[in-house]
């Protein structure tokens, strides 16, 4: 049997703190079902500090390097998750 690749998930959330809190049950569920997976928050890094055990990394969506993600480029998403 071939080894299963490590699952990676990019969770984008650019909203306010209250909206972010409402996403936590879904994020916790993903973490439970993918215990070895990599979970990256793209949004406001300060939000990830509220639940540091859930995210492996937090990236600031306001950075220029992520501008290509909002132009419908699937390859850009894959590139950022791989690097």
PyMOL commands that set and color helices and strands:
alter all, ss='L'
color gray80, all
select helices_A, chain A and resi 17-33+45-51+64-71+74-82
alter helices_A, ss='H'
color red, helices_A
select strands_A, chain A and resi 8-13+38-43+57-60
alter strands_A, ss='S'
color yellow, strands_A
deselect
rebuild
show_as cartoon
